[in-house]
Amino acid sequence: MEDMSGPYLIRGSVSLPEAELMWRFSRSSGPGGQHVNTSDSQVELRFDLASTEALPEVWKARALERLASRLVNGVVTVRASEHRSQWRNRETAAVRLTALLAEATAPPPKPRRATKIPRGINERRLRVKKQRSETKRGRQGRDWS
């Protein structure tokens, strides 16, 4: 895994400033044996989406709308506890947050333009259907007894 300490890039040249990230550490409930009782390896990363100046206004509005169900007072929270080391959990949480924000700020997909089915394709489909029907009709042995 690459070194993620530093600016967390969302997309293009837009990145999350380290100063706006709020980290919290607690004891993880995962594997770890006796060591798990003494180390705070679970990581909770919080980012105040509503009051950030790091994102362009258009992106911010888009993200606030798309992540509305995940936000608590405008703050998005990501947790990571699958690794035994706090450092790796920090990396995982940061990667998750940047991926979440990259997806939430992405421009909406272009609307699909309806296209007409070419006549040849439709005719071929009907021809194959008719052949199949004839084949099946030929299997019905009515007066074979």
C-alpha positions as CSV (number, residue, x, y, z in Angstrom):
1,M,0.0,0.0,0.0
2,E,1.4,3.4,-0.8
3,D,2.1,6.1,1.8
4,M,-1.1,8.0,2.2
5,S,0.1,10.5,4.9
6,G,-0.3,13.9,3.4
7,P,-3.0,15.4,1.2
8,Y,-5.7,12.9,0.3
9,L,-6.5,13.4,-3.3
10,I,-10.2,13.1,-4.3
11,R,-10.2,13.9,-8.0
12,G,-8.1,16.1,-10.2
13,S,-6.2,18.6,-8.1
14,V,-8.9,18.7,-5.3
15,S,-7.7,17.1,-2.0
16,L,-8.8,16.9,1.6
17,P,-6.8,19.2,3.9
18,E,-5.2,17.3,6.8
19,A,-6.4,20.1,9.2
20,E,-10.1,19.4,8.5
21,L,-9.9,15.6,9.2
22,M,-10.8,14.6,12.8
23,W,-9.3,11.3,13.9
24,R,-10.5,9.2,16.9
25,F,-9.0,6.0,18.1
26,S,-10.6,3.2,20.2
27,R,-10.1,-0.4,21.0
28,S,-11.0,-2.7,18.1
29,S,-13.2,-5.7,18.5
30,G,-11.4,-7.7,15.9
31,P,-8.5,-10.3,16.1
32,G,-5.4,-9.5,18.1
33,G,-5.1,-11.8,21.1
34,Q,-3.9,-10.3,24.4
35,H,-2.5,-7.3,22.6
36,V,-6.0,-6.1,21.6
37,N,-6.8,-5.0,25.1
38,T,-4.0,-2.5,25.3
39,S,-4.0,-0.9,21.8
40,D,-6.4,1.6,20.3
41,S,-6.3,0.2,16.8
42,Q,-9.9,1.1,15.6
43,V,-9.9,4.3,13.7
44,E,-12.9,6.7,13.2
45,L,-12.3,9.4,10.6
46,R,-14.7,12.4,10.5
47,F,-14.9,15.1,7.9
48,D,-17.2,18.2,8.2
49,L,-18.6,18.2,4.7
50,A,-21.1,21.0,5.4
51,S,-18.5,23.6,6.5
52,T,-15.5,22.7,4.4
53,E,-13.9,25.1,2.0
54,A,-11.7,22.5,0.3
55,L,-14.4,21.4,-2.2
56,P,-15.8,23.4,-5.0
57,E,-19.4,24.6,-4.2
58,V,-20.9,22.4,-7.0
59,W,-19.2,19.3,-5.7
60,K,-20.1,20.1,-2.1
61,A,-23.8,20.5,-2.9
62,R,-23.7,17.3,-4.9
63,A,-22.0,15.4,-2.1
64,L,-24.4,16.8,0.6
65,E,-27.3,15.6,-1.4
66,R,-26.0,12.2,-2.2
67,L,-24.6,11.5,1.3
68,A,-27.6,12.9,3.1
69,S,-28.5,9.6,4.7
70,R,-24.9,9.2,6.1
71,L,-24.4,12.7,7.4
72,V,-24.8,13.6,11.1
73,N,-25.0,17.5,11.4
74,G,-23.1,17.8,8.1
75,V,-20.3,15.4,9.2
76,V,-19.5,12.2,7.3
77,T,-17.9,9.4,9.4
78,V,-15.8,6.4,8.2
79,R,-14.6,3.6,10.5
80,A,-11.8,1.0,10.0
81,S,-10.9,-1.8,12.3
82,E,-10.0,-4.8,10.2
83,H,-6.2,-4.5,10.7
84,R,-4.3,-5.0,13.9
85,S,-2.2,-1.9,13.4
86,Q,-3.6,1.5,13.9
87,W,-1.5,2.9,11.1
88,R,-3.0,0.5,8.5
89,N,-6.5,1.3,9.8
90,R,-5.7,5.0,9.4
91,E,-4.7,4.3,5.8
92,T,-7.9,2.2,5.2
93,A,-10.2,4.9,6.6
94,A,-8.5,7.6,4.6
95,V,-8.8,5.6,1.4
96,R,-12.5,4.9,2.1
97,L,-13.3,8.5,2.8
98,T,-11.6,9.7,-0.4
99,A,-13.3,7.0,-2.4
100,L,-16.7,7.9,-0.9
101,L,-16.2,11.6,-1.6
102,A,-14.9,10.9,-5.1
103,E,-18.1,8.9,-5.9
104,A,-20.4,11.4,-4.2
105,T,-18.9,14.4,-6.1
106,A,-18.8,12.7,-9.5
107,P,-20.9,14.4,-12.2
108,P,-24.2,12.7,-13.0
109,P,-24.1,10.3,-15.8
110,K,-25.1,11.5,-19.3
111,P,-28.8,10.7,-20.0
112,R,-29.3,7.7,-22.3
113,R,-30.4,8.6,-25.8
114,A,-33.1,6.3,-27.0
115,T,-32.2,4.7,-30.3
116,K,-34.4,2.9,-32.8
117,I,-33.8,-0.8,-33.3
118,P,-32.6,-1.5,-36.8
119,R,-35.2,-3.1,-39.0
120,G,-32.9,-5.9,-40.1
121,I,-32.4,-7.0,-36.5
122,N,-36.1,-7.1,-35.7
123,E,-36.8,-9.0,-38.9
124,R,-34.1,-11.6,-38.1
125,R,-35.5,-12.0,-34.6
126,L,-39.0,-12.7,-35.9
127,R,-37.6,-15.1,-38.6
128,V,-35.7,-17.1,-36.0
129,K,-38.8,-17.1,-33.8
130,K,-40.9,-18.5,-36.6
131,Q,-38.4,-21.2,-37.4
132,R,-38.3,-22.3,-33.8
133,S,-42.2,-22.4,-33.8
134,E,-42.2,-24.6,-36.9
135,T,-39.6,-26.9,-35.3
136,K,-41.7,-27.3,-32.2
137,R,-44.9,-27.8,-34.2
138,G,-43.2,-30.5,-36.1
139,R,-42.6,-32.4,-32.9
140,Q,-46.3,-32.6,-32.0
141,G,-47.1,-36.2,-33.1
142,R,-50.9,-36.0,-33.6
143,D,-51.7,-39.0,-35.8
144,W,-48.7,-41.2,-35.1
145,S,-50.5,-43.9,-33.2
